């Protein structure tokens, strides 16, 4: 599988997806409401793959080429709709993802959060 050290170019991906939709005259359907609904549907399809698996089976999904390909396809669908929604709303995903990571780092400092799943409001005070 090819790898790259280059970060994903969200702008180029958004443009590629925008052109794809425009060529098919699908932009008329790609309003925020419809894109959110499509995103939820694709997320549900991803969930369906894992629905009745045990945690061990879910962790080993990559060992089954057929199931792993299905997971890859659904992840791609989820990501495509997410990028398309961000594009339609004018959201700069790179910026908001970086901001959210920084906010989460502040809410979940390592010394309080390591090894537990408590919500930030439940973490012990310093």
MARSE-724731 format. One record per atom (N, C-alpha, C): residue number from 0; residue in three letters; x, y, z; atom name. Coordinates in steps of 0.02 Angstrom, whole numbers, plus 50000, padded with zeros to 5 digits. Example, Ala and Ser with C-alpha at 12.3 -4.5 7.8 and 13.67 -1.06 7.14 Angstrom:
<rs>
{num = 0	residu = ala	u = 50660	v = 49716	w = 50390	atome = N}
{num = 0	residu = ala	u = 50615	v = 49775	w = 50390	atome = CA}
{num = 0	residu = ala	u = 50660	v = 49835	w = 50390	atome = C}
{num = 1	residu = ser	u = 50642	v = 49888	w = 50354	atome = N}
{num = 1	residu = ser	u = 50684	v = 49947	w = 50357	atome = CA}
{num = 1	residu = ser	u = 50645	v = 50002	w = 50394	atome = C}
</rs>
This chain:
<rs>
{num = 0	residu = unk	u = 50043	v = 49941	w = 50000	atome = N}
{num = 0	residu = unk	u = 50000	v = 50000	w = 50000	atome = CA}
{num = 0	residu = unk	u = 50045	v = 50062	w = 50000	atome = C}
{num = 1	residu = unk	u = 50036	v = 50107	w = 49952	atome = N}
{num = 1	residu = unk	u = 50078	v = 50167	w = 49951	atome = CA}
{num = 1	residu = unk	u = 50064	v = 50212	w = 50010	atome = C}
{num = 2	residu = unk	u = 50117	v = 50244	w = 50034	atome = N}
{num = 2	residu = unk	u = 50109	v = 50291	w = 50088	atome = CA}
{num = 2	residu = unk	u = 50141	v = 50357	w = 50068	atome = C}
{num = 3	residu = unk	u = 50123	v = 50409	w = 50102	atome = N}
{num = 3	residu = unk	u = 50152	v = 50474	w = 50089	atome = CA}
{num = 3	residu = unk	u = 50158	v = 50512	w = 50154	atome = C}
{num = 4	residu = unk	u = 50208	v = 50554	w = 50158	atome = N}
{num = 4	residu = unk	u = 50216	v = 50597	w = 50216	atome = CA}
{num = 4	residu = unk	u = 50179	v = 50663	w = 50207	atome = C}
{num = 5	residu = unk	u = 50154	v = 50675	w = 50147	atome = N}
{num = 5	residu = unk	u = 50119	v = 50737	w = 50133	atome = CA}
{num = 5	residu = unk	u = 50051	v = 50738	w = 50167	atome = C}
{num = 6	residu = unk	u = 50033	v = 50794	w = 50197	atome = N}
{num = 6	residu = unk	u = 49966	v = 50798	w = 50228	atome = CA}
{num = 6	residu = unk	u = 49913	v = 50798	w = 50173	atome = C}
{num = 7	residu = unk	u = 49853	v = 50777	w = 50193	atome = N}
{num = 7	residu = unk	u = 49798	v = 50777	w = 50145	atome = CA}
{num = 7	residu = unk	u = 49781	v = 50849	w = 50128	atome = C}
{num = 8	residu = unk	u = 49769	v = 50861	w = 50065	atome = N}
{num = 8	residu = unk	u = 49750	v = 50928	w = 50041	atome = CA}
{num = 8	residu = unk	u = 49674	v = 50931	w = 50039	atome = C}
{num = 9	residu = unk	u = 49644	v = 50956	w = 50093	atome = N}
{num = 9	residu = unk	u = 49572	v = 50959	w = 50097	atome = CA}
{num = 9	residu = unk	u = 49542	v = 51004	w = 50043	atome = C}
{num = 10	residu = unk	u = 49578	v = 51057	w = 50026	atome = N}
{num = 10	residu = unk	u = 49553	v = 51102	w = 49974	atome = CA}
{num = 10	residu = unk	u = 49548	v = 51065	w = 49907	atome = C}
{num = 11	residu = unk	u = 49600	v = 51029	w = 49889	atome = N}
{num = 11	residu = unk	u = 49600	v = 50992	w = 49826	atome = CA}
{num = 11	residu = unk	u = 49546	v = 50938	w = 49826	atome = C}
{num = 12	residu = unk	u = 49538	v = 50903	w = 49882	atome = N}
{num = 12	residu = unk	u = 49487	v = 50852	w = 49887	atome = CA}
{num = 12	residu = unk	u = 49417	v = 50883	w = 49881	atome = C}
{num = 13	residu = unk	u = 49406	v = 50939	w = 49915	atome = N}
{num = 13	residu = unk	u = 49341	v = 50974	w = 49910	atome = CA}
{num = 13	residu = unk	u = 49327	v = 50993	w = 49838	atome = C}
{num = 14	residu = unk	u = 49377	v = 51020	w = 49804	atome = N}
{num = 14	residu = unk	u = 49369	v = 51040	w = 49734	atome = CA}
{num = 14	residu = unk	u = 49353	v = 50980	w = 49690	atome = C}
{num = 15	residu = unk	u = 49389	v = 50925	w = 49700	atome = N}
{num = 15	residu = unk	u = 49376	v = 50863	w = 49662	atome = CA}
{num = 15	residu = unk	u = 49305	v = 50839	w = 49672	atome = C}
{num = 16	residu = unk	u = 49281	v = 50839	w = 49733	atome = N}
{num = 16	residu = unk	u = 49213	v = 50816	w = 49747	atome = CA}
{num = 16	residu = unk	u = 49161	v = 50866	w = 49720	atome = C}
{num = 17	residu = unk	u = 49176	v = 50930	w = 49723	atome = N}
{num = 17	residu = unk	u = 49131	v = 50981	w = 49696	atome = CA}
{num = 17	residu = unk	u = 49123	v = 50971	w = 49620	atome = C}
{num = 18	residu = unk	u = 49178	v = 50962	w = 49585	atome = N}
{num = 18	residu = unk	u = 49176	v = 50951	w = 49513	atome = CA}
{num = 18	residu = unk	u = 49139	v = 50887	w = 49497	atome = C}
{num = 19	residu = unk	u = 49152	v = 50834	w = 49534	atome = N}
{num = 19	residu = unk	u = 49118	v = 50770	w = 49525	atome = CA}
{num = 19	residu = unk	u = 49042	v = 50780	w = 49528	atome = C}
{num = 20	residu = unk	u = 49019	v = 50817	w = 49580	atome = N}
{num = 20	residu = unk	u = 48947	v = 50828	w = 49588	atome = CA}
{num = 20	residu = unk	u = 48920	v = 50873	w = 49533	atome = C}
{num = 21	residu = unk	u = 48957	v = 50925	w = 49516	atome = N}
{num = 21	residu = unk	u = 48934	v = 50971	w = 49463	atome = CA}
{num = 21	residu = unk	u = 48928	v = 50936	w = 49396	atome = C}
{num = 22	residu = unk	u = 48975	v = 50893	w = 49379	atome = N}
{num = 22	residu = unk	u = 48972	v = 50858	w = 49315	atome = CA}
{num = 22	residu = unk	u = 48910	v = 50814	w = 49309	atome = C}
{num = 23	residu = unk	u = 48884	v = 50791	w = 49365	atome = N}
{num = 23	residu = unk	u = 48826	v = 50747	w = 49365	atome = CA}
{num = 23	residu = unk	u = 48761	v = 50785	w = 49381	atome = C}
{num = 24	residu = unk	u = 48766	v = 50850	w = 49388	atome = N}
{num = 24	residu = unk	u = 48710	v = 50892	w = 49408	atome = CA}
{num = 24	residu = unk	u = 48680	v = 50870	w = 49475	atome = C}
{num = 25	residu = unk	u = 48724	v = 50849	w = 49521	atome = N}
{num = 25	residu = unk	u = 48703	v = 50828	w = 49587	atome = CA}
{num = 25	residu = unk	u = 48705	v = 50885	w = 49638	atome = C}
{num = 26	residu = unk	u = 48736	v = 50941	w = 49618	atome = N}
{num = 26	residu = unk	u = 48742	v = 50995	w = 49665	atome = CA}
{num = 26	residu = unk	u = 48673	v = 51017	w = 49691	atome = C}
{num = 27	residu = unk	u = 48623	v = 51010	w = 49649	atome = N}
{num = 27	residu = unk	u = 48554	v = 51028	w = 49669	atome = CA}
{num = 27	residu = unk	u = 48530	v = 50987	w = 49729	atome = C}
{num = 28	residu = unk	u = 48559	v = 50928	w = 49738	atome = N}
{num = 28	residu = unk	u = 48539	v = 50885	w = 49794	atome = CA}
{num = 28	residu = unk	u = 48585	v = 50893	w = 49855	atome = C}
{num = 29	residu = unk	u = 48642	v = 50925	w = 49844	atome = N}
{num = 29	residu = unk	u = 48693	v = 50929	w = 49896	atome = CA}
{num = 29	residu = unk	u = 48685	v = 50992	w = 49939	atome = C}
{num = 30	residu = unk	u = 48627	v = 50998	w = 49970	atome = N}
{num = 30	residu = unk	u = 48618	v = 51051	w = 50019	atome = CA}
{num = 30	residu = unk	u = 48637	v = 51023	w = 50087	atome = C}
{num = 31	residu = unk	u = 48650	v = 51066	w = 50136	atome = N}
{num = 31	residu = unk	u = 48673	v = 51040	w = 50201	atome = CA}
{num = 31	residu = unk	u = 48628	v = 50987	w = 50231	atome = C}
{num = 32	residu = unk	u = 48562	v = 50997	w = 50228	atome = N}
{num = 32	residu = unk	u = 48517	v = 50947	w = 50257	atome = CA}
{num = 32	residu = unk	u = 48526	v = 50879	w = 50226	atome = C}
{num = 33	residu = unk	u = 48527	v = 50876	w = 50160	atome = N}
{num = 33	residu = unk	u = 48534	v = 50812	w = 50125	atome = CA}
{num = 33	residu = unk	u = 48602	v = 50781	w = 50137	atome = C}
{num = 34	residu = unk	u = 48654	v = 50822	w = 50140	atome = N}
{num = 34	residu = unk	u = 48720	v = 50796	w = 50152	atome = CA}
{num = 34	residu = unk	u = 48727	v = 50767	w = 50223	atome = C}
{num = 35	residu = unk	u = 48697	v = 50800	w = 50271	atome = N}
{num = 35	residu = unk	u = 48698	v = 50774	w = 50340	atome = CA}
{num = 35	residu = unk	u = 48660	v = 50708	w = 50343	atome = C}
{num = 36	residu = unk	u = 48604	v = 50705	w = 50308	atome = N}
{num = 36	residu = unk	u = 48565	v = 50642	w = 50308	atome = CA}
{num = 36	residu = unk	u = 48605	v = 50586	w = 50273	atome = C}
{num = 37	residu = unk	u = 48638	v = 50602	w = 50219	atome = N}
{num = 37	residu = unk	u = 48679	v = 50552	w = 50185	atome = CA}
{num = 37	residu = unk	u = 48738	v = 50530	w = 50228	atome = C}
{num = 38	residu = unk	u = 48767	v = 50577	w = 50263	atome = N}
{num = 38	residu = unk	u = 48822	v = 50562	w = 50309	atome = CA}
{num = 38	residu = unk	u = 48799	v = 50515	w = 50364	atome = C}
{num = 39	residu = unk	u = 48740	v = 50528	w = 50392	atome = N}
{num = 39	residu = unk	u = 48712	v = 50485	w = 50444	atome = CA}
{num = 39	residu = unk	u = 48698	v = 50415	w = 50416	atome = C}
{num = 40	residu = unk	u = 48672	v = 50412	w = 50355	atome = N}
{num = 40	residu = unk	u = 48658	v = 50347	w = 50325	atome = CA}
{num = 40	residu = unk	u = 48721	v = 50307	w = 50314	atome = C}
{num = 41	residu = unk	u = 48774	v = 50339	w = 50290	atome = N}
{num = 41	residu = unk	u = 48837	v = 50303	w = 50279	atome = CA}
{num = 41	residu = unk	u = 48869	v = 50282	w = 50345	atome = C}
{num = 42	residu = unk	u = 48862	v = 50324	w = 50395	atome = N}
{num = 42	residu = unk	u = 48887	v = 50306	w = 50461	atome = CA}
{num = 42	residu = unk	u = 48850	v = 50245	w = 50488	atome = C}
{num = 43	residu = unk	u = 48785	v = 50243	w = 50475	atome = N}
{num = 43	residu = unk	u = 48745	v = 50185	w = 50494	atome = CA}
{num = 43	residu = unk	u = 48768	v = 50121	w = 50458	atome = C}
{num = 44	residu = unk	u = 48787	v = 50128	w = 50395	atome = N}
{num = 44	residu = unk	u = 48812	v = 50070	w = 50358	atome = CA}
{num = 44	residu = unk	u = 48878	v = 50046	w = 50387	atome = C}
{num = 45	residu = unk	u = 48920	v = 50091	w = 50408	atome = N}
{num = 45	residu = unk	u = 48983	v = 50072	w = 50442	atome = CA}
{num = 45	residu = unk	u = 48967	v = 50038	w = 50508	atome = C}
{num = 46	residu = unk	u = 48921	v = 50065	w = 50545	atome = N}
{num = 46	residu = unk	u = 48900	v = 50036	w = 50609	atome = CA}
{num = 46	residu = unk	u = 48873	v = 49965	w = 50599	atome = C}
{num = 47	residu = unk	u = 48836	v = 49955	w = 50546	atome = N}
{num = 47	residu = unk	u = 48806	v = 49890	w = 50533	atome = CA}
{num = 47	residu = unk	u = 48859	v = 49835	w = 50527	atome = C}
{num = 48	residu = unk	u = 48916	v = 49852	w = 50499	atome = N}
{num = 48	residu = unk	u = 48969	v = 49802	w = 50491	atome = CA}
{num = 48	residu = unk	u = 48991	v = 49776	w = 50559	atome = C}
{num = 49	residu = unk	u = 48995	v = 49820	w = 50608	atome = N}
{num = 49	residu = unk	u = 49021	v = 49803	w = 50674	atome = CA}
{num = 49	residu = unk	u = 48967	v = 49785	w = 50725	atome = C}
{num = 50	residu = unk	u = 48904	v = 49793	w = 50706	atome = N}
{num = 50	residu = unk	u = 48849	v = 49790	w = 50754	atome = CA}
{num = 50	residu = unk	u = 48850	v = 49730	w = 50801	atome = C}
{num = 51	residu = unk	u = 48858	v = 49672	w = 50776	atome = N}
{num = 51	residu = unk	u = 48852	v = 49612	w = 50819	atome = CA}
{num = 51	residu = unk	u = 48919	v = 49579	w = 50832	atome = C}
{num = 52	residu = unk	u = 48973	v = 49613	w = 50817	atome = N}
{num = 52	residu = unk	u = 49039	v = 49585	w = 50830	atome = CA}
{num = 52	residu = unk	u = 49057	v = 49593	w = 50903	atome = C}
{num = 53	residu = unk	u = 49096	v = 49547	w = 50927	atome = N}
{num = 53	residu = unk	u = 49126	v = 49556	w = 50993	atome = CA}
{num = 53	residu = unk	u = 49183	v = 49606	w = 50985	atome = C}
{num = 54	residu = unk	u = 49207	v = 49634	w = 51041	atome = N}
{num = 54	residu = unk	u = 49265	v = 49680	w = 51034	atome = CA}
{num = 54	residu = unk	u = 49325	v = 49646	w = 51000	atome = C}
{num = 55	residu = unk	u = 49337	v = 49583	w = 51014	atome = N}
{num = 55	residu = unk	u = 49393	v = 49548	w = 50982	atome = CA}
{num = 55	residu = unk	u = 49382	v = 49540	w = 50907	atome = C}
{num = 56	residu = unk	u = 49321	v = 49523	w = 50887	atome = N}
{num = 56	residu = unk	u = 49306	v = 49517	w = 50816	atome = CA}
{num = 56	residu = unk	u = 49314	v = 49585	w = 50781	atome = C}
{num = 57	residu = unk	u = 49292	v = 49638	w = 50813	atome = N}
{num = 57	residu = unk	u = 49298	v = 49705	w = 50783	atome = CA}
{num = 57	residu = unk	u = 49371	v = 49724	w = 50775	atome = C}
{num = 58	residu = unk	u = 49412	v = 49708	w = 50825	atome = N}
{num = 58	residu = unk	u = 49483	v = 49724	w = 50822	atome = CA}
{num = 58	residu = unk	u = 49518	v = 49685	w = 50767	atome = C}
{num = 59	residu = unk	u = 49491	v = 49627	w = 50749	atome = N}
{num = 59	residu = unk	u = 49522	v = 49584	w = 50699	atome = CA}
{num = 59	residu = unk	u = 49491	v = 49592	w = 50630	atome = C}
{num = 60	residu = unk	u = 49451	v = 49642	w = 50619	atome = N}
{num = 60	residu = unk	u = 49415	v = 49649	w = 50556	atome = CA}
{num = 60	residu = unk	u = 49463	v = 49654	w = 50497	atome = C}
{num = 61	residu = unk	u = 49522	v = 49680	w = 50507	atome = N}
{num = 61	residu = unk	u = 49571	v = 49686	w = 50453	atome = CA}
{num = 61	residu = unk	u = 49597	v = 49618	w = 50430	atome = C}
{num = 62	residu = unk	u = 49584	v = 49566	w = 50468	atome = N}
{num = 62	residu = unk	u = 49606	v = 49499	w = 50448	atome = CA}
{num = 62	residu = unk	u = 49561	v = 49467	w = 50397	atome = C}
{num = 63	residu = unk	u = 49503	v = 49496	w = 50386	atome = N}
{num = 63	residu = unk	u = 49456	v = 49472	w = 50336	atome = CA}
{num = 63	residu = unk	u = 49455	v = 49521	w = 50278	atome = C}
{num = 64	residu = unk	u = 49486	v = 49502	w = 50222	atome = N}
{num = 64	residu = unk	u = 49489	v = 49549	w = 50165	atome = CA}
{num = 64	residu = unk	u = 49421	v = 49576	w = 50144	atome = C}
{num = 65	residu = unk	u = 49371	v = 49534	w = 50144	atome = N}
{num = 65	residu = unk	u = 49304	v = 49555	w = 50123	atome = CA}
{num = 65	residu = unk	u = 49275	v = 49606	w = 50171	atome = C}
{num = 66	residu = unk	u = 49278	v = 49592	w = 50237	atome = N}
{num = 66	residu = unk	u = 49251	v = 49638	w = 50286	atome = CA}
{num = 66	residu = unk	u = 49292	v = 49702	w = 50288	atome = C}
{num = 67	residu = unk	u = 49358	v = 49695	w = 50282	atome = N}
{num = 67	residu = unk	u = 49401	v = 49754	w = 50284	atome = CA}
{num = 67	residu = unk	u = 49386	v = 49800	w = 50225	atome = C}
{num = 68	residu = unk	u = 49375	v = 49771	w = 50167	atome = N}
{num = 68	residu = unk	u = 49359	v = 49812	w = 50108	atome = CA}
{num = 68	residu = unk	u = 49292	v = 49848	w = 50119	atome = C}
{num = 69	residu = unk	u = 49245	v = 49815	w = 50150	atome = N}
{num = 69	residu = unk	u = 49180	v = 49847	w = 50164	atome = CA}
{num = 69	residu = unk	u = 49190	v = 49905	w = 50213	atome = C}
{num = 70	residu = unk	u = 49232	v = 49896	w = 50263	atome = N}
{num = 70	residu = unk	u = 49247	v = 49950	w = 50310	atome = CA}
{num = 70	residu = unk	u = 49280	v = 50008	w = 50274	atome = C}
{num = 71	residu = unk	u = 49329	v = 49993	w = 50232	atome = N}
{num = 71	residu = unk	u = 49363	v = 50046	w = 50194	atome = CA}
{num = 71	residu = unk	u = 49313	v = 50085	w = 50152	atome = C}
{num = 72	residu = unk	u = 49269	v = 50050	w = 50117	atome = N}
{num = 72	residu = unk	u = 49220	v = 50083	w = 50074	atome = CA}
{num = 72	residu = unk	u = 49174	v = 50129	w = 50114	atome = C}
{num = 73	residu = unk	u = 49150	v = 50105	w = 50171	atome = N}
{num = 73	residu = unk	u = 49105	v = 50146	w = 50212	atome = CA}
{num = 73	residu = unk	u = 49142	v = 50205	w = 50243	atome = C}
{num = 74	residu = unk	u = 49204	v = 50195	w = 50265	atome = N}
{num = 74	residu = unk	u = 49243	v = 50251	w = 50290	atome = CA}
{num = 74	residu = unk	u = 49252	v = 50304	w = 50236	atome = C}
{num = 75	residu = unk	u = 49266	v = 50282	w = 50176	atome = N}
{num = 75	residu = unk	u = 49274	v = 50330	w = 50120	atome = CA}
{num = 75	residu = unk	u = 49209	v = 50367	w = 50108	atome = C}
{num = 76	residu = unk	u = 49153	v = 50332	w = 50108	atome = N}
{num = 76	residu = unk	u = 49088	v = 50365	w = 50098	atome = CA}
{num = 76	residu = unk	u = 49074	v = 50417	w = 50152	atome = C}
{num = 77	residu = unk	u = 49087	v = 50399	w = 50215	atome = N}
{num = 77	residu = unk	u = 49077	v = 50446	w = 50270	atome = CA}
{num = 77	residu = unk	u = 49121	v = 50507	w = 50260	atome = C}
{num = 78	residu = unk	u = 49184	v = 50496	w = 50244	atome = N}
{num = 78	residu = unk	u = 49230	v = 50552	w = 50236	atome = CA}
{num = 78	residu = unk	u = 49211	v = 50596	w = 50177	atome = C}
{num = 79	residu = unk	u = 49191	v = 50565	w = 50122	atome = N}
{num = 79	residu = unk	u = 49170	v = 50604	w = 50063	atome = CA}
{num = 79	residu = unk	u = 49111	v = 50649	w = 50080	atome = C}
{num = 80	residu = unk	u = 49061	v = 50623	w = 50113	atome = N}
{num = 80	residu = unk	u = 49003	v = 50665	w = 50131	atome = CA}
{num = 80	residu = unk	u = 49023	v = 50719	w = 50182	atome = C}
{num = 81	residu = unk	u = 49068	v = 50703	w = 50227	atome = N}
{num = 81	residu = unk	u = 49091	v = 50752	w = 50276	atome = CA}
{num = 81	residu = unk	u = 49128	v = 50810	w = 50241	atome = C}
{num = 82	residu = unk	u = 49172	v = 50793	w = 50195	atome = N}
{num = 82	residu = unk	u = 49209	v = 50844	w = 50157	atome = CA}
{num = 82	residu = unk	u = 49161	v = 50885	w = 50114	atome = C}
{num = 83	residu = unk	u = 49114	v = 50852	w = 50084	atome = N}
{num = 83	residu = unk	u = 49065	v = 50887	w = 50041	atome = CA}
{num = 83	residu = unk	u = 49023	v = 50936	w = 50083	atome = C}
{num = 84	residu = unk	u = 49002	v = 50914	w = 50142	atome = N}
{num = 84	residu = unk	u = 48963	v = 50957	w = 50186	atome = CA}
{num = 84	residu = unk	u = 49004	v = 51017	w = 50208	atome = C}
{num = 85	residu = unk	u = 49066	v = 51005	w = 50227	atome = N}
{num = 85	residu = unk	u = 49109	v = 51061	w = 50247	atome = CA}
{num = 85	residu = unk	u = 49118	v = 51110	w = 50190	atome = C}
{num = 86	residu = unk	u = 49126	v = 51085	w = 50130	atome = N}
{num = 86	residu = unk	u = 49133	v = 51129	w = 50071	atome = CA}
{num = 86	residu = unk	u = 49070	v = 51171	w = 50061	atome = C}
{num = 87	residu = unk	u = 49013	v = 51140	w = 50065	atome = N}
{num = 87	residu = unk	u = 48950	v = 51177	w = 50054	atome = CA}
{num = 87	residu = unk	u = 48939	v = 51230	w = 50108	atome = C}
{num = 88	residu = unk	u = 48963	v = 51218	w = 50169	atome = N}
{num = 88	residu = unk	u = 48954	v = 51265	w = 50223	atome = CA}
{num = 88	residu = unk	u = 49012	v = 51314	w = 50230	atome = C}
{num = 89	residu = unk	u = 49064	v = 51305	w = 50189	atome = N}
{num = 89	residu = unk	u = 49122	v = 51349	w = 50193	atome = CA}
{num = 89	residu = unk	u = 49165	v = 51338	w = 50255	atome = C}
{num = 90	residu = unk	u = 49167	v = 51276	w = 50278	atome = N}
{num = 90	residu = unk	u = 49207	v = 51259	w = 50337	atome = CA}
{num = 90	residu = unk	u = 49276	v = 51236	w = 50314	atome = C}
{num = 91	residu = unk	u = 49328	v = 51266	w = 50342	atome = N}
{num = 91	residu = unk	u = 49397	v = 51246	w = 50328	atome = CA}
{num = 91	residu = unk	u = 49414	v = 51189	w = 50376	atome = C}
{num = 92	residu = unk	u = 49408	v = 51127	w = 50351	atome = N}
{num = 92	residu = unk	u = 49418	v = 51069	w = 50394	atome = CA}
{num = 92	residu = unk	u = 49486	v = 51067	w = 50427	atome = C}
{num = 93	residu = unk	u = 49538	v = 51085	w = 50391	atome = N}
{num = 93	residu = unk	u = 49605	v = 51084	w = 50419	atome = CA}
{num = 93	residu = unk	u = 49609	v = 51129	w = 50481	atome = C}
{num = 94	residu = unk	u = 49581	v = 51188	w = 50475	atome = N}
{num = 94	residu = unk	u = 49582	v = 51236	w = 50531	atome = CA}
{num = 94	residu = unk	u = 49540	v = 51213	w = 50590	atome = C}
{num = 95	residu = unk	u = 49479	v = 51190	w = 50576	atome = N}
{num = 95	residu = unk	u = 49435	v = 51171	w = 50632	atome = CA}
{num = 95	residu = unk	u = 49458	v = 51106	w = 50665	atome = C}
{num = 96	residu = unk	u = 49489	v = 51061	w = 50627	atome = N}
{num = 96	residu = unk	u = 49516	v = 51000	w = 50658	atome = CA}
{num = 96	residu = unk	u = 49574	v = 51018	w = 50704	atome = C}
{num = 97	residu = unk	u = 49619	v = 51061	w = 50681	atome = N}
{num = 97	residu = unk	u = 49675	v = 51082	w = 50723	atome = CA}
{num = 97	residu = unk	u = 49650	v = 51116	w = 50786	atome = C}
{num = 98	residu = unk	u = 49600	v = 51160	w = 50778	atome = N}
{num = 98	residu = unk	u = 49571	v = 51194	w = 50836	atome = CA}
{num = 98	residu = unk	u = 49542	v = 51144	w = 50886	atome = C}
{num = 99	residu = unk	u = 49504	v = 51095	w = 50860	atome = N}
{num = 99	residu = unk	u = 49471	v = 51046	w = 50903	atome = CA}
{num = 99	residu = unk	u = 49522	v = 51002	w = 50940	atome = C}
{num = 100	residu = unk	u = 49576	v = 50983	w = 50905	atome = N}
{num = 100	residu = unk	u = 49628	v = 50944	w = 50938	atome = CA}
{num = 100	residu = unk	u = 49658	v = 50984	w = 50996	atome = C}
{num = 101	residu = unk	u = 49672	v = 51048	w = 50985	atome = N}
{num = 101	residu = unk	u = 49699	v = 51090	w = 51038	atome = CA}
{num = 101	residu = unk	u = 49650	v = 51098	w = 51096	atome = C}
{num = 102	residu = unk	u = 49586	v = 51107	w = 51081	atome = N}
{num = 102	residu = unk	u = 49535	v = 51112	w = 51133	atome = CA}
{num = 102	residu = unk	u = 49531	v = 51048	w = 51174	atome = C}
{num = 103	residu = unk	u = 49533	v = 50991	w = 51139	atome = N}
{num = 103	residu = unk	u = 49530	v = 50926	w = 51174	atome = CA}
{num = 103	residu = unk	u = 49592	v = 50915	w = 51217	atome = C}
{num = 104	residu = unk	u = 49650	v = 50937	w = 51193	atome = N}
{num = 104	residu = unk	u = 49711	v = 50931	w = 51232	atome = CA}
{num = 104	residu = unk	u = 49705	v = 50970	w = 51297	atome = C}
{num = 105	residu = unk	u = 49674	v = 51029	w = 51294	atome = N}
{num = 105	residu = unk	u = 49665	v = 51069	w = 51354	atome = CA}
{num = 105	residu = unk	u = 49614	v = 51037	w = 51402	atome = C}
{num = 106	residu = unk	u = 49560	v = 51009	w = 51374	atome = N}
{num = 106	residu = unk	u = 49509	v = 50977	w = 51414	atome = CA}
{num = 106	residu = unk	u = 49533	v = 50911	w = 51445	atome = C}
{num = 107	residu = unk	u = 49576	v = 50877	w = 51410	atome = N}
{num = 107	residu = unk	u = 49599	v = 50810	w = 51430	atome = CA}
{num = 107	residu = unk	u = 49675	v = 50808	w = 51437	atome = C}
{num = 108	residu = unk	u = 49702	v = 50842	w = 51488	atome = N}
{num = 108	residu = unk	u = 49774	v = 50839	w = 51497	atome = CA}
{num = 108	residu = unk	u = 49796	v = 50767	w = 51512	atome = C}
{num = 109	residu = unk	u = 49855	v = 50751	w = 51486	atome = N}
{num = 109	residu = unk	u = 49880	v = 50682	w = 51492	atome = CA}
{num = 109	residu = unk	u = 49881	v = 50659	w = 51564	atome = C}
{num = 110	residu = unk	u = 49905	v = 50701	w = 51609	atome = N}
{num = 110	residu = unk	u = 49912	v = 50679	w = 51679	atome = CA}
{num = 110	residu = unk	u = 49845	v = 50663	w = 51712	atome = C}
{num = 111	residu = unk	u = 49790	v = 50687	w = 51685	atome = N}
{num = 111	residu = unk	u = 49724	v = 50672	w = 51713	atome = CA}
{num = 111	residu = unk	u = 49687	v = 50618	w = 51673	atome = C}
{num = 112	residu = unk	u = 49702	v = 50613	w = 51609	atome = N}
{num = 112	residu = unk	u = 49661	v = 50573	w = 51564	atome = CA}
{num = 112	residu = unk	u = 49691	v = 50506	w = 51545	atome = C}
{num = 113	residu = unk	u = 49755	v = 50498	w = 51555	atome = N}
{num = 113	residu = unk	u = 49788	v = 50438	w = 51532	atome = CA}
{num = 113	residu = unk	u = 49758	v = 50375	w = 51563	atome = C}
{num = 114	residu = unk	u = 49735	v = 50330	w = 51520	atome = N}
{num = 114	residu = unk	u = 49710	v = 50265	w = 51542	atome = CA}
{num = 114	residu = unk	u = 49639	v = 50265	w = 51568	atome = C}
{num = 115	residu = unk	u = 49602	v = 50320	w = 51562	atome = N}
{num = 115	residu = unk	u = 49532	v = 50319	w = 51583	atome = CA}
{num = 115	residu = unk	u = 49489	v = 50350	w = 51530	atome = C}
{num = 116	residu = unk	u = 49424	v = 50338	w = 51535	atome = N}
{num = 116	residu = unk	u = 49377	v = 50363	w = 51485	atome = CA}
{num = 116	residu = unk	u = 49328	v = 50414	w = 51515	atome = C}
{num = 117	residu = unk	u = 49349	v = 50447	w = 51568	atome = N}
{num = 117	residu = unk	u = 49306	v = 50496	w = 51600	atome = CA}
{num = 117	residu = unk	u = 49298	v = 50557	w = 51555	atome = C}
{num = 118	residu = unk	u = 49237	v = 50586	w = 51556	atome = N}
{num = 118	residu = unk	u = 49226	v = 50648	w = 51521	atome = CA}
{num = 118	residu = unk	u = 49264	v = 50703	w = 51557	atome = C}
{num = 119	residu = unk	u = 49285	v = 50754	w = 51521	atome = N}
{num = 119	residu = unk	u = 49326	v = 50808	w = 51550	atome = CA}
{num = 119	residu = unk	u = 49294	v = 50839	w = 51611	atome = C}
{num = 120	residu = unk	u = 49227	v = 50841	w = 51613	atome = N}
{num = 120	residu = unk	u = 49193	v = 50871	w = 51670	atome = CA}
{num = 120	residu = unk	u = 49196	v = 50826	w = 51732	atome = C}
{num = 121	residu = unk	u = 49217	v = 50763	w = 51722	atome = N}
{num = 121	residu = unk	u = 49222	v = 50716	w = 51778	atome = CA}
{num = 121	residu = unk	u = 49294	v = 50705	w = 51801	atome = C}
{num = 122	residu = unk	u = 49342	v = 50736	w = 51768	atome = N}
{num = 122	residu = unk	u = 49412	v = 50727	w = 51786	atome = CA}
{num = 122	residu = unk	u = 49426	v = 50760	w = 51853	atome = C}
{num = 123	residu = unk	u = 49473	v = 50733	w = 51891	atome = N}
{num = 123	residu = unk	u = 49488	v = 50762	w = 51957	atome = CA}
{num = 123	residu = unk	u = 49518	v = 50832	w = 51949	atome = C}
{num = 124	residu = unk	u = 49503	v = 50874	w = 51999	atome = N}
{num = 124	residu = unk	u = 49533	v = 50941	w = 52001	atome = CA}
{num = 124	residu = unk	u = 49607	v = 50936	w = 52018	atome = C}
{num = 125	residu = unk	u = 49645	v = 50985	w = 51997	atome = N}
{num = 125	residu = unk	u = 49717	v = 50987	w = 52015	atome = CA}
{num = 125	residu = unk	u = 49726	v = 51007	w = 52087	atome = C}
</rs>
